[in-house]
Amino acid sequence: MDMTGWLDYFIIGLQTQMVEIKERGEQVIRRDVLVQKHSLNERQAKALDLLMKKGAIHISEVEEIYSGVTRRTLQRDLNNLIELHLVRLKGSARQSNYEWAV
């Protein structure tokens, strides 16, 4: 019984998973370093994590995570990330998105 095809399939899948795990681990470490370096709060850390995963987010996505927090508070958190040059604001008014800048 030749299992070469199955082994090739298994090894390629394992390799793909290992690359994804490595990338996610590096991302978590990078985020944790930035959180400590800039003394970010929990909301800012979560927004940073979301930005690192997606590249860009809208304020409504952050509002979904923190439903009990006002939009103004979340905007202040994100504006602080802009001041630290970790995030860029693209667009204006309701069309604006926050983009990962690092």
QUIRA-V175876 format. One record per pair of residues at least 4 apart in sequence whose C-alpha atoms are under 7 Angstrom apart, sorted by the first residue. I is the first residue (numbers start at 1). J is the second residue. D is the distance in whole Angstrom. If there is no record, write none. Layout:
# QUIRA-V175876
I;J;D, I;J;D
This chain:
# QUIRA-V175876
3;7;6, 4;8;6, 5;9;6, 6;10;6, 7;11;6, 8;12;6, 9;13;6, 10;14;6, 11;15;6, 12;16;6, 13;17;6, 14;18;6, 15;19;6, 16;20;6, 17;21;6, 18;22;6, 19;23;6, 20;24;6, 21;25;6, 22;26;6, 23;27;6, 24;28;6, 25;29;6, 26;30;6, 27;31;6, 28;32;6, 29;33;6, 30;34;6, 31;35;6, 31;49;7, 32;36;6, 33;37;6, 34;38;6, 35;39;6, 35;40;5, 35;45;6, 36;40;7, 40;44;6, 40;45;6, 41;45;6, 42;46;6, 43;47;6, 44;48;6, 44;77;6, 44;78;7, 45;49;6, 46;50;6, 47;51;6, 47;62;7, 48;52;6, 49;53;6, 50;54;6, 51;55;5, 51;56;6, 51;57;6, 51;99;7, 51;100;6, 52;100;6, 55;99;6, 55;100;5, 56;97;6, 56;98;5, 56;99;4, 56;100;6, 57;61;7, 57;97;6, 57;98;5, 57;99;7, 58;96;7, 58;97;5, 58;98;6, 59;63;6, 60;64;6, 61;65;7, 62;66;6, 63;67;5, 63;71;7, 69;73;7, 70;74;7, 71;75;6, 72;76;6, 73;77;6, 74;78;6, 75;79;6, 76;80;6, 77;81;7, 78;82;6, 79;83;6, 80;84;6, 81;85;6, 81;86;5, 81;87;6, 82;86;6, 82;87;5, 82;88;6, 85;101;7, 86;100;6, 86;101;5, 86;102;6, 87;98;6, 87;99;5, 87;100;5, 87;101;5, 88;98;6, 88;99;5, 88;100;6, 88;101;6, 89;96;7, 89;97;6, 89;98;5, 89;99;6, 90;96;5, 90;97;5, 90;98;6, 91;95;6, 91;96;4, 91;97;6, 92;96;5
